[in-house]
Amino acid sequence: MTTPDAQAPVAIPGFTHVYSGKVRDLYAPDGRDDQLLLVASDRISAFDFVLDPPIPDKGEVLTRLSLWWFDQLADLVPHHVVSTDVPDVVVGRAVLVRRLEMVPVECVARAHLTGGGLREYVADGTVSGLALPAGLRDGDRFAAPLFTPSTKAPMGEHDEPMTYEAVEAEVGPELAARLRDLTTRILARGNEIAGERGILIADTKVEFGLDVDGTVVLADEVLTPDSSRFWPADQWEPGHPQPSFDKEFVREWLLSAESGWDKASGEAPPPLPADVVERTRAKYVEAYERLTGQTF
């Protein structure tokens, strides 16, 4: 497991660095304990490794796209953003957010069968404990989005699928039902909007926290190419992997003969070639522009 040093956290006067994940860095404003500064780096991760080099502008794309989606979802669930007025050194890729008690479950919704869900289905006919009909193919659409949660593993370890009953045991039946409802509604709303722009959102992962009064709040990022699979609608064809606007492109290169990397080796992947970096940046920017109608 590599450490997230492809773009090391910067020193920010008036803030104390408290945590770095694969992509985001968290800072606490000096002198207050109710807010955090959430900074999206240009780091990119795949298969639980942080890759070299970073993808230029990725942090800003993720931040701007999440802010746009928070507005589209505001009537469904409150979000954690307090302000986009941030220090110059991280302007454009950082937001001030409410400090929340984070829910210890990865909330995943699937509109299509693919990725890890497909692998689980092929193995035993289920996804996160949900029994599915026989004969489904890679890319098939479900009648309605499925809630397929997973554990929230420490960095460097793999998330594991959870049954809904396990979520109830972890957070209680009332909160579990709220998480399931919100996660599937966010994906459904996302697909309503994205579909008008020629994009299918196959699946997504969202994070929730609890405010001081127990209100469920949407946190981290939402419906970005890092947290979701975006497919061009006009090329959707079940039965094989779909072209995408997300980091699936990077995963595919890593697993190709060209990279020379053996996923099972436990060794860090090789650096991404310049053309893979540029094409990945272009995919992220295209997703942002097609969804928002704004030029990056």
Steps between C-alpha positions, in 0.01 A plus 500: 500500500647835401453810707304791351806706411437556127400846611593557862272713720596866493558715806209743543538790746216501753424130449640179645529194279315213668459222243576392144308236309572368154371818336392753765682687775324629811601805701356644818460880520703625793280602792175327404377144513176512297653521151759333280679601180456222244761514223477284188847419368591395148595153628334202337461156654417157364501156659579663837822660372563869453651535154774718354482751348192697606235605245517876432187697604330188640449651846332808356277294270382285793437803720309698239294200393410409860389858567280487190345170608442622857278768348310244289438282806425772755132410526585135578765541770703781661871512420806583703635802308525822703704718264721500192697795639828319562872586517656593166740204501206257464243723331282315251560158652397548861188574704429581863263237635312418817675257731276194519488163670560283194284193444723187510349347183589544133163581343495359147213499252500315168283572197691249287683174569874549455832520685516344844128436497535294183789301649294419809198408287705266280639331810178440693202670333475782752617857554542604864275213600224587249405200287477596132342320203715257305642593162584865557782646290768761554325836460141381544272762658299429813132592517588741783830591668623242752653591837818291521699630798851400598728531798711812538843342516814682619717641222692221331240236577207391284138593567286188532132469397249532786148367522223742589458312827866569581441872439201489736718333762770766451288818508149394602188430290380861475829643373559199273165562329584870460840418346346251256230744396735794451770303318261351244314830454827685438594254225150514350504882499852495360391279212197717426730799456796323340274313258391830349868565428577162344661340804400190698615476862548127553571519872613741766641516851389774737605598851272622774558658837282598792467862611488589870121462497513159327409627153642287218729718286656422161879532529828459314433492122196399300443356151854565376717286271689387813192381689287381208511320167394728213416341164414667167132413456523462123765227536331298775487134394465233772714190475846652532683786677376845399708802392510750782571857610658397829814339634400159360728606212794504743401163647484349152849627415643363824355156422621504138812329371639843419537592869679176587348511848374191680212598727555189710866583566432744782752737343419863419382568144736668254476874425225598259626595152453860388230406248297314766527801732383739228216278381385450858497875559303544178240244613449675836467840332260365237279348770492833685419701188232262371326481837513866600490667159789716619844534345778393735 
